[in-house]
């Protein structure tokens, strides 16, 4: 659901118009919906079960997709903003409930659990891009969105049949306590790092098809398949990361990942061929794939005793960064042209490198560093 906008912008015709800012409004409205959904899930999960939150989130998401199907062009952009916000709002309870559901596994092995959850998430993004790209010339826009609405609808039915009692398996932490936990420098730096990293990944995912169509002249179908290739590289990279974490120094892996992602941005800025675009996406996705599991593992080791609601807040903040980046990118593209799609992530990776250095220094001074020590 969260990857819908990157795949659907060409379907809504934004590859044919130079008005990037109107397309960027979708991302900010979805970000507001995600944050609102997460905040609303706290009181819900204090009195209801995880399965109830999953039913609620999936049902809201299915309804939002049905609304977007009815509000497809030629309906104005303003008519679709409410549906996009509702889609983000439905993702909020799912995010919080999923954090509670996988908490025991995460406490046991942060990196492996983060990799598995990340691989599942990216698999959905990959399927979204393949479905929209594969049906681009076959079905109408409303038909594609009606088909997508079936998926969360089926999940809502499944979880409704497995509803548990009113007591959740883990009590969410109150919001005020959660913000008190976020006051430490390490927590702030880690949250900012996730914010910028998610922003880099989703700036590419949100505007890559439009970039490939307008700058390189690719067909919408080819551009959407290359978006699927980007998600596939992230998926394979997250799986491979699980093995590399056991073989190489984590600080070395982080450095190589940042450099590979920056190199991929440079290739995509300079290339004019399909092979060059695929090569740039390979480096870009491969670099991004390794960074997130390493960050999640470090956060898990740095804050081992905090409750799952702490991590829900972390990821809600990171998700908002992932959606705010393509929104801000739309304004840069309005001034600098479509090449800003690669310039902003290139600058974002520099910020990631700076934050990584600050986190390493903080961990070294506090005696909790694992990356500097070369632990595996």
N, C-alpha and C positions, 0 to 999 in steps of 0.2 A: 504493500500500500504506500509506503513512504517513497518508494522508487517510481511511483506512477508518473510524476510530473516530468521527469527526464525522458520517459518513453512517449508521453502523450503530447508534449509540446509540438512536435512535427505533425501529429494527427490533427491537432487543433489549428494548424496552419501557421505557426509562428516561424517556420523556416522561410516563409514567403514575405515576411514583413520586417522592416528595420526597427520596429517598436519593441525594444527589449524590456523596457521598464514595465509595460503591462504584463508581460510574461513573468517578470520577477515578482509581481504582486502575489502570484499563487504561492510562492515559497514562503513569504512572510506570513500569509494567512494560515498556511499549514503549520508553521512554527508556533504561532499563537495557539492554534488548536492543540498541538502536542503538549505544550506547557500547561494549558488549561486542563487537558485530559489527565495529565499526571497529578496536578494539584487536586482535581476532583476525586481521583482514585484513593487518596489518603483516607478521607472519612468513610468512603465506601468499604475499603478493606479493613477498617476497624470493626465493622459490624457484619460484613458478609465474607463469603469464601473467595478463594482465588478463582475457582471455576465460574462463580457468578460474575466477577470482573471480566473474565475472558468472554463470556457470553455477551455481556454489555458492550465491550469494545468491538467484538466481531459484528454484532448486529448493527451498531452505529456505522461501522465502516461499510457494510453491505448497503445500508440505506443511503450513505453518502455517494457511493458509486452509482446507484440507481438514479439519484438526483442528477449527478453529473452527466449520465447518459441522456436524460431529458433536457439538460441545459447545454448540450453540445452546440457548436456553431450551426446556424448563424446567430444564436443567442449571444448577447454581449458578454464581455469578460466579467463584468460586475455580477452577472447572473450565476457565474460558476464559483465565485470566491467563497460564498457561504458553504457550498458543497465541499470545497477543498478544506476549509476550516473544520467542518464536521468530520472529514476523513482523518485529519490530524487529531481531533479530539477523541475519536475512537481508538487511535493508536496508543493514547496515554494509559488507559486501564490495562491494555495488553502488555505494554512495557513494564508497568509496575508489577502486575501479576506474574509475568515471566521471571522477573528478578526474584520474587519470593519462591517460585516453584523450583528454580535451579540453585537456590542458595546453598543447600547442603553439599552439592557437587562442587560449587565454586569454592567453598571453604576447604575442601579436600585437595583440589588441584585447580588453582586459578587459571593458569595458562591453557590447560586442556579444555576446561569448561568454556572459557572465552572463545577458544578456537572453534569448538563445536557449535556454540551459539552463533558465532560470527559466520561460520560456514552455512548454517541453516538460513540465516538472514540473507546472505549474499545469494544463496540458491533461489530464494524467492525473487530477488531483484533480477537475477538472470532469466528466470522463467517469465517475468513481466516483460522484459525487453524482447525475448524471443516470441512471446505471444503477440505483442503489438506489432513487431516487425514482420512476423509471418502472416498476419492477417491484414496488413496495411492496404494491399490492393484487392483484398477478397471481401471484407465486410465493411459496413459503414461504421462511422465513429460511434453512434449509439449502440450498435450491435456489439462492438468490442467491449464497451464499458458494461453493458448488460452481462456479457460473458464473465468479465472480471468480478462483478458483484456476486456471482454464484459462489466464489471461493470463500470469502469470509462468511457468507450465509450458511454454507455447509459446516464451517467450523463452529458457528453459533449453535447450530442444531446439535452437533456432536457434544459440545460442552454442556448444553442444556440437559442432555440425557445423563450426564455424570455430575450433576450438581451435588455438592456436599453440604453439610450443615452450616450454620451461621458463623462458626468459629474458624478463622483462617489458620493455616498451619504455622504462621509466624506473624506476630503483631507488627504492623508498620510503625516506624518511629515517628512521633509528631514532628510537624514541619519546623517548629521553633527549635527543637532539639537538633534536628538535622542541620539547620543553619549554624548552630553553635559548633557542631562538629567540623564545619567547613572553614573555621577561622584560622587553622594552622597554615603556615606558609607552604608546606608540602601539599596539603589538600588543594589550596588555591592554585598552585603551579600545575598540579596534576589535572585539575578541572580545566584550566586554560589550555593545557596541552591537548586534551581530548577535544575541546572546543575547536581548536584550530585544525587538528587532524581530521575530524569529521567534516569540517568546512572544506578542507582541500579535496577530500574524496567526493563530497556531494556537489561541489562546484563543477567538477568534471562530469559527474553523473547527470547533473541537471541540464547542462548546456552542450555536452559533447555532440549529440546528433545535429543540433543547429549549427555548431561550429563546423562540423565536417561538410554539411550541406552548403553553407554560405561561403566558407573560405576555400574549400577544395572542390566544390561542385559535385559532391556525391549525391546519389539518389537517396530519398528518405529511407527506402528499404535497406540499402547498404549501410547508411549511417546508423540505423537501429540495430543492425546485425553487429556492427563494430561496437556499439554500446553493450550488446550482449557479450562480445569478446572481452570488453573491459571487466564486466562482472565475472566472466569465467576465469580470467587471470587472477582476480581477487580471490575467487573461490579456491582455485588450485594453490595459490600462494598461502592461504590460511591453513590448508592441509599440510603443505610442505613445511610451513613454519614450525609445526609441532615436532618435526624431526630435527630441523636445524637448531632449535633451541637446546637440544641435548648435545650438539656437536661443536658449536662455536660460541665464542664469547659474546654476550648479549650486547655490550657496548659496540663491538665491531659490527654486529648485524644491524644495529640501529643506524650507524654511520653510513654503511653501504646502502641501506634502504632509502635514507634521505637523499643521497647522491643519485641513486637510480631514478627516483621520482622526479628530481629536478632535471635530469638528463632527458627523461621522457617528455617533459614539458617543452624543452628546447627543440627536440625532434619534431614535435607536433607544430611548433611555431614555424619551422623552416621547411617542412616537407610539402610536396605537391603531388604525391603519389599514394596509391592505396597501400603499397608495401611500407612506405615511410610512416603512414598513419598507423598501421598495424604494429610496426616496430616501436613507435612512440608509446602506444597504448600498452604494449608488453612491458616496457621499462616502467611506465607510470603505475600500472596496476601491480606489477611485481614489487615495486618499492612500497606502495601503500599497504600491500597485503601483510608485510612483515612488521610494520610499525605498530599497528593496533594490538596484536597479541602480546608484544613485548611491553607495551604501556599498561595493559590490563594486568599482566603478571606482576609488574612492579608495584602497581597500586594495591593489588591483593596482598603482597608481602609487606608493603609499607603500612597498611591499615588492616591488620588481620582480625581485629576484634569489633569492628563496627558492624551495625545491623544492615540487613539488605536494603532498607530504605535509603541508607547513605548512598549506595551504589545506584539506586533508582534516580536520586537527585543528580549524581554524576552524569548518568547517561541521558537524562532529560536535558541537562545543560549541554551535553555534547551533541545531542540530536538537534537542539535549537541552533547550535553553531553550524551543523550540517545543512540546515535549511536557510539560515541567515546568509551564508556565503553565496549561494546562487542568487539570492535577492540582491545583495550588494553588488554582485558581479554584473547584474543587469544594468545598473547605473553606470558602472565603469565601461561596459560595452556600448552604452549610449554615447559616451564621449570619445572613447578610444577605438571603437569598432569591435568586431567579433574576435580579434586577436586577444582581447582582454580575458577571454575564457581561459587562456593558458598563462597569461601574465599574473593573474591573481593567485592561482595555486603555486606558481613559482615563488612569489613573495611569501605565501603562506608556509611553504616548506622551510624557508629561511627562518621564519618565526618559530617553527617547530624545533629547528636546530638550536636556536637561542634558548628556548624553554627547556630543552633536554639538558643543555649545559647548566642552567640554573638548578634544575632538579638534581643533577649529579653533584653539584657543589653543596646543595642543602643536605643531601643524603650523606656526603662525605663528612661534613661538619657535625652532623648529628649521630654519626656512627652507624647508620642503617643502610649504607650503600651496598647494593648487590651487583649493580652493573660495573662499577669501578673495580670491584674485586675479581671480576671475571667469572662469577658463579654461573653455573649452567642449570 
